[in-house]
Amino acid sequence: MITIPPVHLAVVAPLLVVGVTALVVMLCDLVLPANERTWLAYLSLFGLIGAMLIGTQLWGRQTSTFSGMFLLDNFGLALTFIFLTVAVITVLLSVAYTSDRGLVRGEFYALILFAVMGMMIMATAGDLIVVFLGIELLSLPLYVLSGFARPARDSIEAALKYFLLGAFASGFLLYGIVLIFGATGSTNLLQIASVLTKGAHNSVMLYAGIALLLVGLGFKVSVVPFHQWTPDVYEGAPTAVTAFMVAGTKAAGFAVLLRILLVAVLPVRDVWLPAIAILAVVTMTVGNVTAIAQQNIKRMLAYSSIAHAGYILVAVAAGGAAGTSSAIFYLLIYAFMNLGAFAVVIAASRGGEERLAIRDYAGLARQRPVLAAIMAIFMLSLAGFPPTAGFVGKLTIFQAAVQNGLTWLAVIAVLNSVVSVFYYARVIVFMYMREPEGEPWPAVAGDGRRMLALALGICVAGVLLLGILPTPAYQAAQTALLNIL
């Protein structure tokens, strides 16, 4: 007689709330008239905030369900809060963006919610098969969202590139999972760690599997040399979607990377650590150097995101409690900085026309002084200037690297951070030290303006508060360590 174990729905409760909300949004889209679809944004926000509230009730609990397929711990919850925060801000800034460009379609918010479900599955997965399912649930909506501005050629091209390269990367990931299963006899992260601790594994097959996993996940987090899709897709996709991808996809990819490297294959850390350190150096350097030459602000922020992936890889290489907590803390800060920067790009637009060339921001401080000041805050934070959150976040990563014997890697990261000042400061120079060109660009009007202003306010508050008073958030990150159940 087969005994069915009890299912701990609490483990997947936030995930279920987001999923039900996505289905309700799809159903409501069938009956709501086109001019009332703003209500779908409010409904999406209601579900996302509800999932956050449920997550707060689960903080501190530690369990698993579905035979260890899903894990409940503070690490997964911390990343879930980041995903939900990213989604809330994305919905807020999307109302203005979609209405200005005639993209008010109800499926937009449903796709965002389904993508968030994929991120949440990735963060709470305790098995490589579940990791793959989460990645696919994240990727499929993003393929559609990248081409959401159809029939715009750039948007369709971005969707096609993302789909083809994403499918290619998924093949590497799946093949890596197969090889790890062949080497250890399991796809469960904790069982893999147990097998590796005992030394009962096929080394060649295991190392090949780890390498292929790094290729697949490297695509998701835009690690060099798997970054080629990033600038083209980020430039061609709708700006609201780009903001969501920059902040959310990277956090989800690093959530999986941390679980696999610091739990499943931690016993063979000496094997993968040199590769991660080299990838961190190459990613930081290529991202920062290439960003200097960019004239399009979305491409500049795309290469900036590649460089920041290198900084987070430094935390992954550091490992341990310090590396894990600094990575989580930086992912939160990274989300506020990048979502805020893209929100400014949306706010600086005029109707369906966007300011995408950096020179278009010339004289913005005279035309829109508040907006220019907000953009300056985000640029300074991305560059790592105090007292912004970007400075504190980088400092925690550098300290983690030094504490774990990777001083040389911290030094290279500091030098890269200095290089990045050039292209971030260039935006500020154009806004404050150049004469405005053309007619003034009016602010976004209607309900979208209020929601966009709220999104900007949340991002500015996050960047400044986490820079001036970082202790509470960092202490929370320190309790969100990877637990072995």
Sequence and secondary structure as in RCSB ss.txt:
>XXXX:A:sequence
MITIPPVHLAVVAPLLVVGVTALVVMLCDLVLPANERTWLAYLSLFGLIGAMLIGTQLWGRQTSTFSGMFLLDNF
GLALTFIFLTVAVITVLLSVAYTSDRGLVRGEFYALILFAVMGMMIMATAGDLIVVFLGIELLSLPLYVLSGFAR
PARDSIEAALKYFLLGAFASGFLLYGIVLIFGATGSTNLLQIASVLTKGAHNSVMLYAGIALLLVGLGFKVSVVP
FHQWTPDVYEGAPTAVTAFMVAGTKAAGFAVLLRILLVAVLPVRDVWLPAIAILAVVTMTVGNVTAIAQQNIKRM
LAYSSIAHAGYILVAVAAGGAAGTSSAIFYLLIYAFMNLGAFAVVIAASRGGEERLAIRDYAGLARQRPVLAAIM
AIFMLSLAGFPPTAGFVGKLTIFQAAVQNGLTWLAVIAVLNSVVSVFYYARVIVFMYMREPEGEPWPAVAGDGRR
MLALALGICVAGVLLLGILPTPAYQAAQTALLNIL
>XXXX:A:secstr
        GGGGHHHHHHHHHHHHHHHHHHHS GGGTHHHHHHHHHHHHHHHHHHHHHTT  EEETTTTEEESHH
HHHHHHHHHHHHHHHHHHHHHHHHHTT   THHHHHHHHHHHHHHHHHHB BHHHHHHHHHHHHHHHHHHHTTTT
T HHHHHHHHHHHHHHHHHHHHHHHHHHHHHHHHS  BHHHHHHHHHHT S HHHHHHHHHHHHHHHHHHTT TT
S THHHHHHHHS HHHHHHIIIIIHHHHHHHHHHIIIIITGGGHHHHHHHHHHHHHHHHHHHHHHHHT  BHHHH
HHHHHHHHHHHHHHHHHH HHHHHHHHHHHHHHHHHHHHHHHHHHHHT BTTB   BGGGGTTHHHH HHHHHHH
HHHHHHHHT TTSHHHHHHHHHHHHHHHTT HHHHHHHHHHHHHHHHHHHHHHHHHHHS   SS      SHHHH
HHHHHHHHHHHHHHHHHHS HHHHHHHHT      
